[in-house]
Amino acid sequence: TALLVLDMQENLLQRLEGSEKLIDNVSKAIQYARENTIPVIYAVVGFKKGLPEINIHNKTFGNLASMLEKTRMEDFMTIVPQLAPVENEPVVIK
């Protein structure tokens, strides 16, 4: 059993209306997991240089490709501070 924390990146959540409530709920789930020794595993969206993974017809990322080309991928993958992993919590790039 583990808690999977998916796509809680600043760059993604800033585009989502009402993200504050989502962040609060995920924060509570993370706190519960940590207090109950349930592993917390993070997964973030990330791309290789040149964005070979993005098809221009992709409804989610096709329109963002030009913006992502100008963004440092490390910055794009930054998890919101309220949900940031603590030491030894893995972060997987998907």
MIPA-644151 format. One record per atom (N, C-alpha, C, CB): x, y, z; residue in one letter. Coordinates in pm, 1 decimal. Each point is the difference from the previous one (the first is absolute). Glycine has a CB too. Layout:
! MIPA-644151
<r east="X" north="Y" up="Z" aa="a"/>
...
! end
This chain:
! MIPA-644151
<r east="84.7" north="-117.6" up="0.0" aa="t"/>
<r east="-84.7" north="117.6" up="0.0" aa="t"/>
<r east="88.9" north="123.5" up="0.0" aa="t"/>
<r east="-185.1" north="-123.4" up="121.8" aa="t"/>
<r east="147.4" north="220.5" up="-203.9" aa="a"/>
<r east="72.4" north="127.8" up="-5.7" aa="a"/>
<r east="-96.6" north="108.6" up="-46.0" aa="a"/>
<r east="220.4" north="-117.4" up="-50.2" aa="a"/>
<r east="-188.3" north="239.7" up="83.8" aa="l"/>
<r east="-73.7" north="114.8" up="-51.4" aa="l"/>
<r east="76.0" north="52.7" up="-120.8" aa="l"/>
<r east="-94.0" north="58.6" up="230.3" aa="l"/>
<r east="28.3" north="-54.5" up="-345.1" aa="l"/>
<r east="60.4" north="56.5" up="-120.3" aa="l"/>
<r east="-47.9" north="143.4" up="-16.1" aa="l"/>
<r east="12.7" north="-228.1" up="-109.8" aa="l"/>
<r east="82.1" north="319.0" up="102.7" aa="v"/>
<r east="-29.4" north="141.8" up="-16.3" aa="v"/>
<r east="38.9" north="36.1" up="-143.4" aa="v"/>
<r east="38.6" north="53.3" up="250.0" aa="v"/>
<r east="-139.0" north="-32.6" up="-334.2" aa="l"/>
<r east="22.9" north="15.8" up="-142.9" aa="l"/>
<r east="-20.9" north="143.7" up="-46.9" aa="l"/>
<r east="-70.3" north="-236.0" up="-30.0" aa="l"/>
<r east="164.5" north="285.4" up="-49.3" aa="d"/>
<r east="-15.2" north="125.2" up="-75.2" aa="d"/>
<r east="-28.0" north="123.1" up="86.8" aa="d"/>
<r east="-82.6" north="-138.6" up="-185.9" aa="d"/>
<r east="136.2" north="143.1" up="305.9" aa="m"/>
<r east="-22.4" north="114.6" up="87.9" aa="m"/>
<r east="107.6" north="106.6" up="-21.7" aa="m"/>
<r east="-109.5" north="-151.5" up="169.1" aa="m"/>
<r east="126.8" north="187.6" up="-295.1" aa="q"/>
<r east="102.9" north="94.5" up="-40.5" aa="q"/>
<r east="-56.3" north="141.3" up="-7.6" aa="q"/>
<r east="116.0" north="-182.0" up="-127.2" aa="q"/>
<r east="-33.5" north="277.7" up="168.6" aa="e"/>
<r east="-41.6" north="140.4" up="-3.8" aa="e"/>
<r east="-49.8" north="39.4" up="-138.4" aa="e"/>
<r east="165.3" north="51.6" up="179.9" aa="e"/>
<r east="-91.4" north="-88.2" up="-283.3" aa="n"/>
<r east="-35.9" north="39.6" up="-135.9" aa="n"/>
<r east="-133.6" north="-57.3" up="-45.3" aa="n"/>
<r east="241.1" north="14.5" up="-50.1" aa="n"/>
<r east="-278.1" north="-129.4" up="99.0" aa="l"/>
<r east="-127.7" north="-60.4" up="-38.0" aa="l"/>
<r east="-114.3" north="53.0" up="85.6" aa="l"/>
<r east="122.0" north="-205.1" up="-73.8" aa="l"/>
<r east="-99.3" north="217.8" up="202.7" aa="l"/>
<r east="-107.0" north="41.9" up="90.1" aa="l"/>
<r east="-37.1" north="147.0" up="-15.7" aa="l"/>
<r east="77.3" north="-173.3" up="158.0" aa="l"/>
<r east="16.4" north="256.0" up="-201.2" aa="q"/>
<r east="-33.2" north="141.8" up="-16.8" aa="q"/>
<r east="-101.9" north="20.5" up="-111.6" aa="q"/>
<r east="228.5" north="60.6" up="82.2" aa="q"/>
<r east="-244.4" north="-158.9" up="-169.8" aa="r"/>
<r east="-96.8" north="7.1" up="-108.9" aa="r"/>
<r east="-136.2" north="-57.6" up="40.4" aa="r"/>
<r east="189.8" north="-16.4" up="-162.3" aa="r"/>
<r east="-197.4" north="-43.1" up="279.7" aa="l"/>
<r east="-119.5" north="-69.5" up="44.5" aa="l"/>
<r east="-79.6" north="86.6" up="96.1" aa="l"/>
<r east="116.1" north="-219.3" up="-30.1" aa="l"/>
<r east="-237.6" north="252.0" up="-9.4" aa="e"/>
<r east="-86.5" north="80.1" up="86.2" aa="e"/>
<r east="-34.7" north="-80.3" up="125.9" aa="e"/>
<r east="-94.7" north="123.1" up="-201.7" aa="e"/>
<r east="101.7" north="-58.6" up="316.6" aa="g"/>
<r east="-32.4" north="-66.2" up="125.6" aa="g"/>
<r east="108.3" north="-92.2" up="51.2" aa="g"/>
<r east="-233.0" north="15.6" up="-66.6" aa="g"/>
<r east="355.8" north="2.9" up="20.6" aa="s"/>
<r east="108.2" north="-90.9" up="40.1" aa="s"/>
<r east="31.7" north="9.2" up="149.3" aa="s"/>
<r east="93.9" north="21.0" up="-229.7" aa="s"/>
<r east="-130.5" north="87.9" up="295.2" aa="e"/>
<r east="29.8" north="14.4" up="142.4" aa="e"/>
<r east="-67.4" north="-110.7" up="80.5" aa="e"/>
<r east="22.2" north="248.6" up="-29.6" aa="e"/>
<r east="-146.9" north="-280.8" up="-3.5" aa="k"/>
<r east="-71.5" north="-105.8" up="72.1" aa="k"/>
<r east="64.8" north="-135.8" up="-27.1" aa="k"/>
<r east="-214.3" north="133.1" up="-13.9" aa="k"/>
<r east="253.8" north="-156.7" up="-109.6" aa="l"/>
<r east="67.9" north="-124.5" up="-34.7" aa="l"/>
<r east="130.6" north="-13.2" up="77.9" aa="l"/>
<r east="-103.3" north="6.9" up="-229.4" aa="l"/>
<r east="181.8" north="100.0" up="232.2" aa="i"/>
<r east="127.0" north="-1.0" up="73.3" aa="i"/>
<r east="-23.6" north="-28.7" up="147.5" aa="i"/>
<r east="97.0" north="162.8" up="-164.3" aa="i"/>
<r east="-198.3" north="-101.2" up="222.3" aa="d"/>
<r east="-31.5" north="-22.1" up="141.4" aa="d"/>
<r east="-36.2" north="-146.1" up="25.4" aa="d"/>
<r east="-79.2" north="237.8" up="19.0" aa="d"/>
<r east="-3.9" north="-295.7" up="-105.0" aa="n"/>
<r east="-40.5" north="-140.1" up="17.6" aa="n"/>
<r east="117.2" north="-96.3" up="-17.6" aa="n"/>
<r east="-227.9" north="61.0" up="-81.4" aa="n"/>
<r east="312.1" north="-34.7" up="-16.8" aa="v"/>
<r east="116.5" north="-86.2" up="-22.0" aa="v"/>
<r east="96.8" north="13.9" up="117.3" aa="v"/>
<r east="-25.8" north="21.8" up="-251.3" aa="v"/>
<r east="40.1" north="98.2" up="303.1" aa="s"/>
<r east="86.1" north="22.6" up="115.9" aa="s"/>
<r east="-46.8" north="-83.0" up="119.6" aa="s"/>
<r east="49.4" north="232.3" up="-82.9" aa="s"/>
<r east="-178.8" north="-236.9" up="103.9" aa="k"/>
<r east="-55.7" north="-80.1" up="110.4" aa="k"/>
<r east="26.9" north="-149.3" up="-22.0" aa="k"/>
<r east="-179.4" north="174.3" up="35.5" aa="k"/>
<r east="166.0" north="-219.4" up="-158.6" aa="a"/>
<r east="26.5" north="-141.2" up="-30.4" aa="a"/>
<r east="147.1" north="-33.9" up="23.7" aa="a"/>
<r east="-186.2" north="1.7" up="-169.6" aa="a"/>
<r east="275.4" north="88.1" up="129.9" aa="i"/>
<r east="143.4" north="-21.9" up="21.7" aa="i"/>
<r east="30.5" north="-4.9" up="149.1" aa="i"/>
<r east="52.8" north="116.0" up="-217.2" aa="i"/>
<r east="-109.4" north="-23.0" up="291.1" aa="q"/>
<r east="22.3" north="2.5" up="145.0" aa="q"/>
<r east="-48.2" north="-130.0" up="63.9" aa="q"/>
<r east="-23.9" north="250.9" up="0.1" aa="q"/>
<r east="-93.7" north="-296.4" up="-40.0" aa="y"/>
<r east="-53.3" north="-125.6" up="54.2" aa="y"/>
<r east="94.4" north="-115.8" up="-33.2" aa="y"/>
<r east="-236.6" north="87.6" up="-23.2" aa="y"/>
<r east="279.5" north="-94.4" up="-102.0" aa="a"/>
<r east="89.1" north="-109.0" up="-41.2" aa="a"/>
<r east="128.4" north="1.4" up="81.9" aa="a"/>
<r east="-95.5" north="9.3" up="-231.8" aa="a"/>
<r east="156.2" north="106.3" up="245.8" aa="r"/>
<r east="125.7" north="8.9" up="75.5" aa="r"/>
<r east="-19.4" north="-39.2" up="146.2" aa="r"/>
<r east="76.5" north="181.0" up="-154.7" aa="r"/>
<r east="-187.0" north="-136.1" up="214.2" aa="e"/>
<r east="-26.7" north="-32.4" up="140.5" aa="e"/>
<r east="-26.8" north="-148.8" up="21.5" aa="e"/>
<r east="-91.6" north="229.4" up="28.7" aa="e"/>
<r east="51.2" north="-298.2" up="-134.7" aa="n"/>
<r east="-35.6" north="-140.9" up="9.6" aa="n"/>
<r east="99.2" north="-90.3" up="-73.7" aa="n"/>
<r east="-238.6" north="68.7" up="18.8" aa="n"/>
<r east="358.9" north="-17.3" up="-38.4" aa="t"/>
<r east="110.8" north="-71.7" up="-65.1" aa="t"/>
<r east="-39.7" north="-64.3" up="-132.5" aa="t"/>
<r east="93.3" north="-42.2" up="225.4" aa="t"/>
<r east="-176.1" north="113.7" up="-300.0" aa="i"/>
<r east="-35.8" north="-40.5" up="-136.5" aa="i"/>
<r east="96.3" north="72.2" up="-93.1" aa="i"/>
<r east="-248.0" north="-38.2" up="58.3" aa="i"/>
<r east="319.1" north="-33.1" up="-143.8" aa="p"/>
<r east="92.8" north="67.1" up="-91.9" aa="p"/>
<r east="-72.2" north="100.7" up="-90.0" aa="p"/>
<r east="145.3" north="-204.5" up="3.8" aa="p"/>
<r east="-80.0" north="317.4" up="-26.9" aa="v"/>
<r east="-51.5" north="102.1" up="-90.9" aa="v"/>
<r east="93.2" north="2.4" up="-120.5" aa="v"/>
<r east="-102.4" north="139.8" up="190.1" aa="v"/>
<r east="44.3" north="-159.6" up="-307.5" aa="i"/>
<r east="76.8" north="-2.8" up="-124.3" aa="i"/>
<r east="-56.3" north="106.3" up="-92.7" aa="i"/>
<r east="52.0" north="-247.6" up="25.5" aa="i"/>
<r east="36.1" north="328.5" up="-80.2" aa="y"/>
<r east="-40.2" north="108.5" up="-88.6" aa="y"/>
<r east="26.9" north="-37.1" up="-146.0" aa="y"/>
<r east="47.0" north="166.7" up="182.9" aa="y"/>
<r east="-134.2" north="-121.0" up="-271.2" aa="a"/>
<r east="24.3" north="-12.5" up="-144.2" aa="a"/>
<r east="-27.9" north="136.4" up="-62.4" aa="a"/>
<r east="-62.3" north="-249.5" up="-3.0" aa="a"/>
<r east="156.8" north="296.1" up="-77.2" aa="v"/>
<r east="-14.2" north="129.5" up="-66.4" aa="v"/>
<r east="10.2" north="-19.1" up="-150.8" aa="v"/>
<r east="97.3" north="119.4" up="200.7" aa="v"/>
<r east="-157.6" north="-27.5" up="-272.9" aa="v"/>
<r east="10.8" north="0.4" up="-145.5" aa="v"/>
<r east="130.3" north="68.7" up="-35.9" aa="v"/>
<r east="-252.7" north="2.8" up="-31.2" aa="v"/>
<r east="329.4" north="-64.6" up="-56.0" aa="g"/>
<r east="124.5" north="59.3" up="-45.7" aa="g"/>
<r east="32.1" north="-46.6" up="-140.7" aa="g"/>
<r east="82.3" north="12.0" up="235.6" aa="g"/>
<r east="-1.9" north="64.7" up="-304.7" aa="f"/>
<r east="32.5" north="-30.0" up="-139.0" aa="f"/>
<r east="149.2" north="14.0" up="-24.6" aa="f"/>
<r east="-227.1" north="77.5" up="-70.0" aa="f"/>
<r east="274.7" north="-147.1" up="-30.8" aa="k"/>
<r east="139.4" north="10.4" up="-41.4" aa="k"/>
<r east="20.6" north="128.5" up="-79.4" aa="k"/>
<r east="21.3" north="-251.5" up="-4.3" aa="k"/>
<r east="104.2" north="292.1" up="-6.4" aa="k"/>
<r east="33.7" north="117.7" up="-78.5" aa="k"/>
<r east="-51.3" north="-17.1" up="-143.3" aa="k"/>
<r east="204.3" north="41.6" up="144.3" aa="k"/>
<r east="-268.4" north="60.8" up="-194.9" aa="g"/>
<r east="-58.1" north="-5.6" up="-133.7" aa="g"/>
<r east="-142.2" north="-53.8" up="-1.5" aa="g"/>
<r east="228.0" north="-30.6" up="-87.1" aa="g"/>
<r east="-275.1" north="-17.9" up="202.9" aa="l"/>
<r east="-137.1" north="-48.2" up="18.5" aa="l"/>
<r east="-43.1" north="-107.4" up="-99.7" aa="l"/>
<r east="-51.1" north="222.4" up="90.4" aa="l"/>
<r east="133.6" north="-324.9" up="-112.2" aa="p"/>
<r east="-36.5" north="-101.7" up="-98.4" aa="p"/>
<r east="-124.9" north="-79.4" up="38.3" aa="p"/>
<r east="240.0" north="-15.3" up="-57.7" aa="p"/>
<r east="-278.5" north="19.1" up="184.8" aa="e"/>
<r east="-116.3" north="-74.9" up="45.5" aa="e"/>
<r east="-133.0" north="66.4" up="-36.4" aa="e"/>
<r east="140.6" north="-84.9" up="185.0" aa="e"/>
<r east="-137.4" north="213.1" up="-221.4" aa="i"/>
<r east="-124.1" north="72.9" up="-23.4" aa="i"/>
<r east="-37.1" north="-2.2" up="-148.1" aa="i"/>
<r east="50.0" north="146.8" up="197.5" aa="i"/>
<r east="-164.2" north="-204.5" up="-224.9" aa="n"/>
<r east="-57.4" north="3.6" up="-133.8" aa="n"/>
<r east="-80.2" north="129.2" up="-12.7" aa="n"/>
<r east="-9.6" north="-255.4" up="-15.0" aa="n"/>
<r east="19.4" north="324.4" up="-96.9" aa="i"/>
<r east="-70.9" north="127.9" up="-16.7" aa="i"/>
<r east="-151.4" north="-17.4" up="10.0" aa="i"/>
<r east="187.3" north="80.5" up="-144.9" aa="i"/>
<r east="-236.5" north="-202.3" up="130.4" aa="h"/>
<r east="-143.2" north="-26.3" up="8.8" aa="h"/>
<r east="-44.2" north="-35.8" up="142.4" aa="h"/>
<r east="6.8" north="-76.3" up="-237.4" aa="h"/>
<r east="87.8" north="72.0" up="330.8" aa="n"/>
<r east="-32.7" north="-29.5" up="138.6" aa="n"/>
<r east="-82.4" north="114.6" up="56.9" aa="n"/>
<r east="210.6" north="-137.6" up="27.0" aa="n"/>
<r east="-331.0" north="107.0" up="20.4" aa="k"/>
<r east="-92.4" north="104.6" up="46.9" aa="k"/>
<r east="51.1" north="73.1" up="123.2" aa="k"/>
<r east="-186.4" north="-133.4" up="-92.7" aa="k"/>
<r east="260.7" north="64.0" up="174.7" aa="t"/>
<r east="48.6" north="62.3" up="123.0" aa="t"/>
<r east="127.7" north="79.1" up="-21.2" aa="t"/>
<r east="-104.7" north="-183.9" up="126.3" aa="t"/>
<r east="203.0" north="123.6" up="-190.1" aa="f"/>
<r east="131.5" north="62.2" up="-7.6" aa="f"/>
<r east="34.4" north="58.2" up="-137.4" aa="f"/>
<r east="68.9" north="-158.0" up="175.2" aa="f"/>
<r east="-144.1" north="124.6" up="-278.0" aa="g"/>
<r east="28.6" north="51.3" up="-133.3" aa="g"/>
<r east="3.6" north="151.7" up="-4.4" aa="g"/>
<r east="-105.8" north="-202.6" up="-93.2" aa="g"/>
<r east="10.5" north="265.7" up="161.7" aa="n"/>
<r east="-6.4" north="146.1" up="2.8" aa="n"/>
<r east="105.0" north="61.7" up="91.3" aa="n"/>
<r east="-242.1" north="-17.1" up="-47.4" aa="n"/>
<r east="296.2" north="-61.2" up="138.3" aa="l"/>
<r east="100.2" north="51.9" up="94.1" aa="l"/>
<r east="142.7" north="-17.9" up="-49.4" aa="l"/>
<r east="-157.7" north="-49.9" up="183.1" aa="l"/>
<r east="175.5" north="-22.2" up="-292.0" aa="a"/>
<r east="135.2" north="-33.6" up="-45.9" aa="a"/>
<r east="87.2" north="122.8" up="-18.5" aa="a"/>
<r east="-93.9" north="-199.4" up="-111.3" aa="a"/>
<r east="41.0" north="305.3" up="50.6" aa="s"/>
<r east="82.7" north="118.7" up="-22.7" aa="s"/>
<r east="41.8" north="64.7" up="131.2" aa="s"/>
<r east="-116.8" north="36.5" up="-217.2" aa="s"/>
<r east="29.4" north="-38.0" up="317.4" aa="m"/>
<r east="34.1" north="54.8" up="131.4" aa="m"/>
<r east="102.3" north="-90.0" up="69.1" aa="m"/>
<r east="-229.0" north="105.1" up="18.8" aa="m"/>
<r east="210.4" north="-236.2" up="-29.7" aa="l"/>
<r east="90.2" north="-93.7" up="66.9" aa="l"/>
<r east="140.6" north="3.3" up="-57.8" aa="l"/>
<r east="-195.7" north="-143.5" up="48.4" aa="l"/>
<r east="208.7" north="175.1" up="-176.6" aa="e"/>
<r east="132.6" north="9.1" up="-61.8" aa="e"/>
<r east="84.5" north="108.5" up="65.5" aa="e"/>
<r east="-97.2" north="-81.1" up="-215.3" aa="e"/>
<r east="31.8" north="182.9" up="270.0" aa="k"/>
<r east="70.0" north="113.8" up="60.1" aa="k"/>
<r east="14.4" north="-15.2" up="151.8" aa="k"/>
<r east="-88.4" north="145.0" up="-184.0" aa="k"/>
<r east="36.4" north="-253.8" up="238.5" aa="t"/>
<r east="-1.4" north="-20.6" up="144.4" aa="t"/>
<r east="104.4" north="-103.5" up="39.1" aa="t"/>
<r east="-244.0" north="59.8" up="8.4" aa="t"/>
<r east="316.8" north="-30.5" up="98.3" aa="r"/>
<r east="91.6" north="-102.1" up="53.2" aa="r"/>
<r east="-85.7" north="-113.0" up="56.0" aa="r"/>
<r east="182.2" north="172.6" up="55.3" aa="r"/>
<r east="-154.1" north="-294.1" up="-95.4" aa="m"/>
<r east="-82.4" north="-113.2" up="41.3" aa="m"/>
<r east="1.0" north="-17.8" up="150.4" aa="m"/>
<r east="46.7" north="-109.3" up="-217.5" aa="m"/>
<r east="64.4" north="141.5" up="283.0" aa="e"/>
<r east="5.8" north="-9.2" up="146.0" aa="e"/>
<r east="-103.4" north="93.2" up="62.8" aa="e"/>
<r east="245.2" north="-58.6" up="-11.5" aa="e"/>
<r east="-261.9" north="177.5" up="-47.5" aa="d"/>
<r east="-100.1" north="94.3" up="50.5" aa="d"/>
<r east="-140.9" north="-51.4" up="-26.2" aa="d"/>
<r east="159.5" north="189.4" up="-38.4" aa="d"/>
<r east="-181.5" north="-245.3" up="-79.0" aa="f"/>
<r east="-131.8" north="-52.0" up="-36.2" aa="f"/>
<r east="-41.6" north="-113.0" up="94.2" aa="f"/>
<r east="41.6" north="63.4" up="-239.8" aa="f"/>
<r east="53.6" north="-143.4" up="284.4" aa="m"/>
<r east="-30.6" north="-115.9" up="83.1" aa="m"/>
<r east="-6.4" north="32.6" up="149.1" aa="m"/>
<r east="109.0" north="-139.4" up="-172.3" aa="m"/>
<r east="-95.6" north="265.5" up="210.8" aa="t"/>
<r east="-1.5" north="37.8" up="140.7" aa="t"/>
<r east="-136.8" north="-25.8" up="62.7" aa="t"/>
<r east="174.9" north="172.8" up="-47.1" aa="t"/>
<r east="-174.7" north="-248.3" up="154.5" aa="i"/>
<r east="-122.4" north="-30.5" up="74.7" aa="i"/>
<r east="-32.9" north="119.0" up="88.5" aa="i"/>
<r east="48.6" north="-249.4" up="-3.1" aa="i"/>
<r east="-179.2" north="279.9" up="17.5" aa="v"/>
<r east="-39.3" north="113.8" up="83.9" aa="v"/>
<r east="59.5" north="-18.1" up="140.1" aa="v"/>
<r east="-215.7" north="31.3" up="-132.9" aa="v"/>
<r east="265.6" north="75.6" up="192.1" aa="p"/>
<r east="70.6" north="-10.3" up="128.5" aa="p"/>
<r east="-81.9" north="-66.8" up="110.4" aa="p"/>
<r east="122.8" north="203.8" up="-64.6" aa="p"/>
<r east="-254.2" north="-180.5" up="67.4" aa="q"/>
<r east="-84.1" north="-57.0" up="105.5" aa="q"/>
<r east="-3.3" north="-153.0" up="-5.8" aa="q"/>
<r east="-138.6" north="208.3" up="-5.1" aa="q"/>
<r east="174.5" north="-265.7" up="-109.4" aa="l"/>
<r east="-7.7" north="-144.4" up="-19.3" aa="l"/>
<r east="136.4" north="-63.2" up="-23.5" aa="l"/>
<r east="-227.1" north="31.8" up="-92.5" aa="l"/>
<r east="331.1" north="43.8" up="106.9" aa="a"/>
<r east="134.5" north="-45.7" up="-36.4" aa="a"/>
<r east="39.6" north="-127.4" up="73.8" aa="a"/>
<r east="62.0" north="236.5" up="-45.1" aa="a"/>
<r east="8.1" north="-323.9" up="-25.3" aa="p"/>
<r east="47.6" north="-122.3" up="64.6" aa="p"/>
<r east="104.1" north="30.7" up="107.2" aa="p"/>
<r east="-45.3" north="-126.2" up="-211.2" aa="p"/>
<r east="50.1" north="38.5" up="308.9" aa="v"/>
<r east="103.9" north="10.3" up="101.8" aa="v"/>
<r east="108.2" north="-101.9" up="-34.0" aa="v"/>
<r east="-166.2" north="78.1" up="178.5" aa="v"/>
<r east="272.7" north="-71.6" up="-103.6" aa="e"/>
<r east="114.9" north="-87.7" up="-25.7" aa="e"/>
<r east="-43.8" north="-145.4" up="-14.8" aa="e"/>
<r east="147.1" north="157.8" up="127.9" aa="e"/>
<r east="-92.7" north="-223.2" up="-227.6" aa="n"/>
<r east="-22.7" north="-141.6" up="-29.7" aa="n"/>
<r east="-134.5" north="-31.0" up="-63.8" aa="n"/>
<r east="147.0" north="-47.5" up="188.4" aa="n"/>
<r east="-230.1" north="146.2" up="-218.1" aa="e"/>
<r east="-124.4" north="-26.0" up="-73.9" aa="e"/>
<r east="32.7" north="9.7" up="-149.3" aa="e"/>
<r east="-147.8" north="92.7" up="190.2" aa="e"/>
<r east="125.3" north="-200.5" up="-264.0" aa="p"/>
<r east="40.0" north="-1.3" up="-140.9" aa="p"/>
<r east="-87.8" north="88.4" up="-88.0" aa="p"/>
<r east="84.7" north="-229.5" up="35.6" aa="p"/>
<r east="-21.0" north="285.9" up="-138.3" aa="v"/>
<r east="-70.0" north="77.6" up="-102.3" aa="v"/>
<r east="32.1" north="-67.2" up="-133.4" aa="v"/>
<r east="11.2" north="221.1" up="134.5" aa="v"/>
<r east="-114.9" north="-265.0" up="-203.1" aa="v"/>
<r east="13.1" north="-68.2" up="-127.1" aa="v"/>
<r east="-42.4" north="95.4" up="-111.2" aa="v"/>
<r east="-42.0" north="-225.6" up="108.8" aa="v"/>
<r east="118.7" north="232.5" up="-215.1" aa="i"/>
<r east="-37.0" north="83.7" up="-114.8" aa="i"/>
<r east="-74.0" north="-87.1" up="-98.7" aa="i"/>
<r east="199.2" north="153.4" up="32.0" aa="i"/>
<r east="-317.2" north="-108.4" up="-68.8" aa="k"/>
<r east="-78.7" north="-76.2" up="-97.3" aa="k"/>
<r east="-19.4" north="79.8" up="-125.6" aa="k"/>
<r east="-115.8" north="-119.7" up="183.4" aa="k"/>
! end
